Amino acid sequence: MICEKCKGKMNWSIEGATQGWRCPMCGWNIITTYIEDIDRDETEYSLYIKNVTEVDAEK
């Protein structure tokens, strides 16, 4: 993608909760929200804890 301000080549990047095109020459950017797949998972999970009386490496 070409920067609208300086006509330089823009770089695509994801940083934290943002993603978008950034120009390394002038700093102009087009940014939007980035949500990881794990944060969009709507599956309901269950966790069960079993009482273990003897602890060893296998258990």
Secondary structure, DSSP 8 states (H G I E B T S, - for coil): -B-TTT--B-EEEEETTEEEEE-TTT--EEEEE---HHHH------------SS--S--
